Amino acid sequence: MRTIISALPIRMPARSSAAPLLIPALLACYLVWGSTYLAIRFALQGIPPFFQMASRFLVAGCVLLGWVLWRDGVAGLPTRRQWLHAFIIGGLMLGGGMGMIAQAEVHISSGLIATFIAVIPMMVSMWGLLFGKRPTHLEWLGMAVGMAGVVLLARGSGFSAEPKGILFIFLATLSWSLGSVLSARKFPLADGAAGFASEMLCGGAVLLAMTWLTHEAPPVWPIPLVPASAWLYLVVFGSLVAFSSYMYLLAHASAAVATSYAFVNPVIALLLGVAIGGEHVTFWEWIATCVILTGVVLILWSKQTAVARKA
């Protein structure tokens, strides 16, 4: 669940011309991250929101960190400063971002949430103003178009009756986008898999604290098959396979290709929500989705144009 300007702040090696797994990696990001929203909804049937996210990222982070230790030894671990950065960024992006997304899914359908999350590039551009980065005319246009889509989406039947859901998803996008900006400008993480692992572990710890602070009810044991299977899918595919695929794309493909899932995931999430989850999406909510994605395209196009000019 990344966009070109809200991507994980992981420094990757130079791109390689040989990329035999490019298409499988791209499909993994499309299909897996597009389906995680529905998986979160199914997992909520037996696992409460904060505990679901906490356990997901703690388990995935331990597995990934174990792989880093096996591959690189202690030398591959993040430094103390990088662990501090991981705590800040993980707390914002996973604790605030993913934690609030899970809370929102208690009230709003998974497909509409995925569409709302697509506004993160616009919020990143807005946060950039605080750091003296003035958006281009094309970015301003993209933000205006995207926000018009958000207003249209929020007026739909899927959102209008759920003010709590709107609040949670707003907090999620706010927290995720702020973490994205800070990670790129102030608090960079360790390189590669070590950075992903440290962010997952620290974010998972923050989510676990949120479970305790909010007095969230623990899951009922034994957890039923459907939510348990959904949780396992989120750990294995949503947190390990998809993140590994994304790392591969960053190393072997252009940024535009690596982040193209930002346009595909909301559509996949909506289709899966309707086909499998029995969710209802109105005609105007589909229109709002198209408007939001048009705004995202304008912003990312502006970013790509700026990069091309510098090159």
C-alpha positions in Angstrom: 0.0 0.0 0.0 2.4 2.6 -1.3 2.5 5.4 -3.7 5.4 7.0 -5.5 5.8 9.8 -3.0 4.6 7.8 0.0 6.9 4.8 -0.6 8.8 3.2 2.2 12.0 5.2 2.7 14.3 2.3 1.9 17.4 3.0 -0.1 17.8 0.3 -2.8 20.7 -0.6 -5.0 21.0 0.7 -8.6 18.5 -0.9 -11.0 19.6 -3.9 -12.9 18.8 -4.4 -16.6 18.1 -8.2 -16.0 14.8 -8.6 -14.3 13.3 -12.0 -15.0 10.8 -11.7 -12.1 9.6 -8.2 -13.0 6.1 -9.3 -14.2 5.5 -11.7 -11.2 6.6 -9.0 -8.8 4.4 -6.4 -10.4 1.4 -8.8 -10.3 2.1 -9.6 -6.7 1.9 -5.9 -5.7 -1.2 -5.4 -7.8 -3.1 -8.4 -6.6 -1.9 -8.8 -3.0 -2.0 -5.2 -1.9 -5.3 -4.8 -3.8 -6.7 -7.6 -1.8 -5.4 -6.8 1.7 -8.2 -4.4 2.4 -10.7 -7.2 2.0 -8.5 -9.5 4.0 -8.5 -7.0 6.9 -12.2 -7.0 6.8 -12.4 -10.8 7.0 -9.8 -10.9 9.8 -12.0 -8.4 11.8 -14.6 -11.1 12.2 -12.5 -12.7 14.9 -9.5 -10.4 15.6 -10.0 -6.8 16.9 -8.4 -4.0 14.8 -5.3 -2.9 16.7 -4.4 -6.4 17.8 -4.8 -7.7 14.3 -2.4 -5.1 12.9 0.0 -5.4 15.9 0.4 -9.2 15.6 0.6 -9.1 11.8 3.5 -6.7 11.8 5.3 -8.1 14.8 5.3 -11.6 13.3 6.2 -10.4 9.8 8.9 -8.2 11.2 10.5 -11.0 13.3 10.6 -13.3 10.2 12.1 -10.6 8.0 14.7 -9.6 10.7 15.6 -13.3 11.2 16.3 -13.5 7.4 18.5 -10.4 7.6 20.5 -11.9 10.5 20.8 -15.2 8.6 22.0 -13.4 5.5 24.2 -10.6 6.9 24.7 -11.4 10.5 24.7 -8.7 13.2 26.4 -6.3 10.8 23.1 -6.2 8.8 21.0 -4.8 11.8 20.0 -1.2 11.9 22.0 1.2 14.1 20.5 2.8 17.2 19.7 5.9 15.4 17.9 3.9 12.6 15.9 2.0 15.3 14.8 5.4 16.6 13.8 6.5 13.1 11.9 3.2 12.7 10.0 3.9 15.9 8.9 7.3 14.7 8.1 6.2 11.1 6.6 2.9 12.2 4.5 4.6 14.8 3.1 7.0 12.2 2.7 4.9 9.1 1.8 1.5 10.7 0.5 2.5 14.1 -1.5 5.5 13.0 -1.9 4.6 9.3 -2.7 0.9 9.3 -4.2 1.0 12.8 -6.7 3.6 11.8 -7.4 1.8 8.5 -8.4 -1.3 10.4 -10.6 0.8 12.7 -12.2 2.4 9.7 -13.1 -1.0 8.2 -15.3 -1.7 11.1 -17.6 1.0 9.7 -16.8 1.4 5.9 -16.5 -1.1 3.1 -13.0 -2.2 2.2 -13.2 -1.1 -1.4 -14.2 2.5 -0.6 -11.4 2.7 2.0 -8.8 1.6 -0.6 -10.1 4.4 -2.9 -9.9 7.0 -0.1 -6.3 5.9 0.7 -5.4 6.9 -2.9 -5.4 10.5 -1.8 -2.2 10.1 0.2 0.0 11.6 -2.6 -2.1 14.7 -2.4 -1.6 14.9 1.4 2.1 14.3 1.0 2.3 17.3 -1.4 0.4 19.4 1.2 2.8 18.3 4.0 5.7 19.3 1.7 4.5 23.0 2.1 5.7 22.8 5.7 9.2 21.9 4.6 9.4 24.7 2.0 8.6 22.5 -1.0 6.1 24.4 -3.1 3.9 22.2 -5.3 4.0 22.7 -9.0 1.0 24.0 -11.0 0.3 20.4 -12.1 0.4 19.2 -8.4 -2.0 21.9 -7.4 -4.4 20.8 -10.2 -4.0 17.2 -9.1 -4.8 18.1 -5.5 -7.8 20.0 -6.5 -9.1 17.2 -8.7 -8.4 14.6 -6.1 -10.1 16.6 -3.3 -13.2 17.0 -5.5 -13.3 13.3 -5.9 -12.9 12.9 -2.1 -15.9 15.2 -1.5 -17.9 13.3 -4.0 -16.9 10.0 -2.4 -17.7 11.2 1.1 -21.2 12.2 0.0 -22.0 8.7 -1.2 -24.1 6.3 0.8 -21.1 4.2 1.9 -19.6 7.1 3.8 -22.5 9.5 4.7 -23.9 7.3 7.4 -20.5 6.5 9.0 -18.9 9.7 10.5 -16.7 7.6 12.7 -15.3 5.7 9.6 -14.6 9.0 7.9 -12.7 10.3 11.0 -10.6 7.1 11.2 -9.7 7.1 7.5 -8.8 10.8 7.6 -6.5 10.1 10.6 -5.0 7.2 8.7 -4.2 9.2 5.6 -2.9 12.1 7.8 -0.6 9.9 9.8 0.6 7.8 6.8 1.4 10.9 4.7 3.2 12.7 7.5 5.3 9.6 8.1 6.1 9.4 4.4 7.4 13.0 4.4 9.4 12.7 7.6 11.0 9.4 6.5 12.2 11.0 3.2 13.4 14.2 4.8 14.2 13.7 8.5 14.3 10.1 9.6 15.6 7.7 7.0 15.5 4.0 7.8 18.1 1.3 7.3 18.8 -0.1 3.8 16.7 -2.8 2.2 15.0 -5.5 4.2 16.5 -4.3 7.5 14.6 -1.1 7.1 11.3 -2.9 6.4 11.8 -5.2 9.4 12.6 -2.4 11.9 9.6 -0.4 10.7 7.3 -3.4 11.1 8.6 -4.3 14.6 8.4 -0.8 15.9 5.0 -0.1 14.3 3.8 -3.4 15.7 5.0 -2.4 19.2 3.1 0.9 18.9 0.0 -0.9 17.8 0.3 -3.3 20.7 0.5 -0.4 23.1 -2.6 1.1 21.4 -4.4 -2.2 22.0 -3.7 -1.8 25.7 -4.4 1.9 26.0 -7.8 1.6 24.3 -8.7 -1.4 26.4 -9.4 -3.3 23.2 -11.1 -6.7 23.8 -8.8 -9.6 23.1 -9.6 -12.1 20.3 -11.8 -15.0 21.3 -9.8 -18.3 21.2 -9.8 -20.4 19.2 -10.0 -17.9 16.3 -12.5 -19.1 13.6 -11.1 -20.4 10.4 -12.0 -17.4 8.2 -10.4 -14.6 10.3 -7.4 -16.8 11.1 -6.8 -17.5 7.4 -7.2 -13.8 6.5 -4.7 -12.9 9.2 -2.2 -15.5 7.9 -2.7 -14.1 4.4 -1.9 -10.6 5.7 1.3 -11.8 7.3 2.6 -14.0 4.6 1.4 -12.3 1.4 0.5 -8.8 2.5 3.6 -8.2 4.7 6.3 -10.5 3.3 5.6 -11.4 -0.3 4.3 -8.0 -1.4 7.0 -6.0 0.4 9.7 -8.3 -1.0 8.1 -7.9 -4.5 8.1 -4.1 -4.0 11.8 -4.1 -3.0 12.5 -6.1 -6.2 10.7 -3.6 -8.3 12.5 -0.7 -6.7 15.8 -2.4 -7.6 15.0 -3.5 -11.1 12.3 -1.2 -12.5 11.6 2.5 -12.9 9.8 4.4 -10.1 6.8 4.8 -12.4 6.5 1.0 -12.9 7.3 0.2 -9.3 4.5 2.5 -8.0 1.9 1.9 -10.8 0.0 -0.2 -8.3 -1.3 3.0 -6.8 -3.7 3.3 -9.7 -4.6 -0.4 -9.9 -5.1 -1.3 -6.2 -8.3 0.7 -5.5 -9.9 -0.8 -8.6 -8.9 -4.3 -7.5 -10.1 -3.6 -4.0 -13.5 -2.4 -5.2 -14.0 -5.3 -7.5 -13.0 -7.9 -4.8 -15.2 -6.2 -2.3 -18.2 -6.5 -4.6 -17.4 -10.0 -6.0 -16.3 -11.7 -2.8 -17.3 -9.4 0.1 -20.8 -8.7 -1.0 -20.1 -4.9 -0.8 -22.2 -2.4 -2.7 -20.6 0.4 -4.8 -22.9 3.0 -6.3 -22.5 4.6 -9.7 -21.3 7.9 -8.2 -18.8 6.1 -6.0 -17.3 4.6 -9.1 -17.2 8.1 -10.7 -15.6 9.5 -7.5 -12.9 6.8 -7.7 -12.1 7.8 -11.3 -11.9 11.4 -10.3 -9.5 10.6 -7.3 -7.3 8.5 -9.5 -7.1 11.2 -12.1 -5.8 13.6 -9.4 -3.2 10.9 -8.4 -2.1 10.6 -12.0 -1.6 14.4 -12.3 0.5 14.5 -9.2 2.7 11.5 -10.1 3.0 12.8 -13.6 4.3 16.1 -12.2 6.8 14.2 -10.0 8.0 12.1 -13.0 8.4 15.2 -15.1 10.5 16.9 -12.4 12.8 13.8 -12.1 13.2 13.7 -15.9 14.2 17.4 -16.0 16.8 16.9 -13.3 18.2 13.9 -15.2 
